Amino acid sequence: METTRQHAVLHDQGHFARNLTRAAAGAVIFAFPMLMTMEMWELGFYMDRLRLALFLLLTLPLLFGLSYFSGFEETFCWQDDLIDALTAFGVGFLVSAALLLVFGILTTDLPLSQIVGKIALQAVPASVGAMVARTQLGQQKEEDEERKRRCSYPGELFLMAAGALFVGFNVAPTEEMILIAYKMTPWHALALAVLSVVLLHLFVYTVGFAGQESRGRDGFGRVFLRFTVAGYGVALLMSFYLLWTFERVGGLSLPELVTAIVVLGFPAALGAATARLII
């Protein structure tokens, strides 16, 4: 009996170790584009600490929700999801610190606040990658797929928000977002908004959102409003929050701000539309 118990403990430890390794791999894959981006290094230096703290604070409920749908371990209760969220953030933080050290971005002459700021900001995409590693690396189980398939309407909106936030995060810190918005006319912005909505709507049916299943019963109009329009609204909201977080809205007039949100809303909408694929 004792031998069997020891084997079970060793098996559980080995299983957890494999999951942590997979989570670290997911963190590297998801975070390395941002880890090798100059704007992210600079943001970790000068970014307002209150905005950074809020961003990190909001990352935890995001990871908590992602754990339910596609965590790196199978979970059975909210306590498991909370532990997974904290573990994923820890993995993301450690992976970010290790890679920034290897790249020579972190040096001993930097103040502690700058070191922590650079690592903490990079830990956000890394922790998301750690959380969804099981999905991305082909280890998602049927139970997790069933959770997505039977996802409630608020759950669908959450997944769309998570997808919009992650994809938008990859480009929001760059100067190109503001530069593109500066070069665009109002007609360009309107055309981009329409294109974003059209692509989002096409993906809603292609990827398999709940609206696809109810298309025949609810009709085009209801599904379009409930998923496409709502999804684009979520993408725009995430875009504004990211621009505000990365201090890209200061000094912009209202038309310039709206255009910048629409520009970032394009990749964010694609992230919302493909959330079931990337999460």
Secondary structure, 3 states (H helix, E strand, C coil): CHHHHHHHHHHHHHHHHHHHHHHHHHHHHHHHHHHCCHHHHHHHHHCCHHHHHHHHHHHHHHHHHHHHHHCCCCCCCHHHHHHHHHHHHHHHHHHHHHHHHHCCCCCCCCCHHHHHHHHHHHHHHHHHHHHCHHHHCCCCCHHHHHHHHCCCHHHHHHHHHHHHHHHHHCCCCCHHHHHHHHHCCHHHHHHHHHHHHHHHHHHHHHHCCHHHHCHHHHHHHHHHHHHHHHHHHHHHHHHHHHHHHCCCCCCCCHHHHHHHHHHHHHHHHHHHHCHHHHC
